[in-house]
Amino acid sequence: MNRDRGISGQSQISIPEGLCANCRNARRIESDRGSVFVLCELSSRDLSFTKYPALPVVQCSGYEERN
């Protein structure tokens, strides 16, 4: 299994996140069973954003680069 440093900066399972990998509105979620998802935090404020977008995300109007 490939592991890398993803959204949280911790060692994680490698998934093709696209823009979400470097977006301040994205948060990586890992289930108790080891499944990994990317949560779009914009979805809680704006219904036009999907809570768990299909990855990789290659275009997003809510993308904000993480500093």
PyMOL commands that set and color helices and strands:
alter all, ss='L'
color gray80, all
select helices_A, chain A and resi 19-22+41-44
alter helices_A, ss='H'
color red, helices_A
select strands_A, chain A and resi 3-5+11-13+26-30+36-40
alter strands_A, ss='S'
color yellow, strands_A
deselect
rebuild
show_as cartoon
